[in-house]
Amino acid sequence: MNLWHRLFFFFIGLFLAAPIIVVAGVSINEKQSLTFPPQGFSLAWYGEIFLDPEWRSAFFASLALAILSAAVAVLIALPLAWFLWRRIAPWANIFQLLGIAPFTLPPVITALGMLTFWATVGSYGQPWTAVISHAIFFVTLPLVTISLGFSAIDRSLVEAAATMGADDSTVFRTIVMPLILPYLVSGYAFAFVLSLNEYIVAYMTVGFTLETLPIKIFNALRYGYTPTMASVTILFVVVAATVFSLVARFGDLPKLLGAMSSNEK
């Protein structure tokens, strides 16, 4: 790669990172102003996320929603991926299409559908409806990663275990689960990060009864700008970067994203 190529990719990377750089600079402004470069230096706005009761409540609401909805998404995706792996038949693809449909539709359409459903059954505004809604919305991510894990399993291992008398539960517990665990963890991580940042579905289902951080930011904009909003944004970026870095560190990230290994090409 020559110098011009390096410069080209450097400026492309700088252009893509520019919004984050600006927001990061705004988040450390000493005064409550939307200015860049920052005027003075202060981390007080980051402290306000945890010291202000409203921001702290929104933070823990977002964290609880992301943890629970990602877990439910994995619990839905795991048996579905197991079924699709065991049942090699054209009609089984219908279930795969159902699994990816919520994520492929425009978020506002999915959110409106969730709103209509929960209002019809009389559960609108309950915190657990946001958990289920996010789980359904993001189930595609663990479904894809776990399916990749199943596709990487050598079926001869399962056949050998069955030949030796192991039933389905034993095969799943002793052979399948250890092999797909990295894919399961990565699917959980992807769903967790996106749920933490999601606004439309959460607002449509519990926006008036439960305030998450994204909802808190949009509600606070009605009363003016505060650098705390920028601090929350940078916090989201740091959490996402940390989670994906851990996934890349302890797992094969290209494989988790669908790339074929050299012996599969």
NORCOR-V136348 format. One record per run of one state. SS is the DSSP state (@ for helix, = for strand, . for the rest). FROM is the first residue (numbers start at 0). LEN is the number of residues. If there is no record, write none. Layout:
SS FROM LEN
SS FROM LEN
//
This chain:
. 0 2
@ 2 25
. 27 16
@ 43 8
. 51 1
@ 52 34
. 86 3
@ 89 15
. 104 2
@ 106 15
. 121 5
@ 126 25
. 151 3
@ 154 9
. 163 4
@ 167 30
. 197 2
@ 199 7
. 206 6
@ 212 11
. 223 3
@ 226 24
. 250 2
@ 252 4
. 256 5
@ 261 3
. 264 1
//
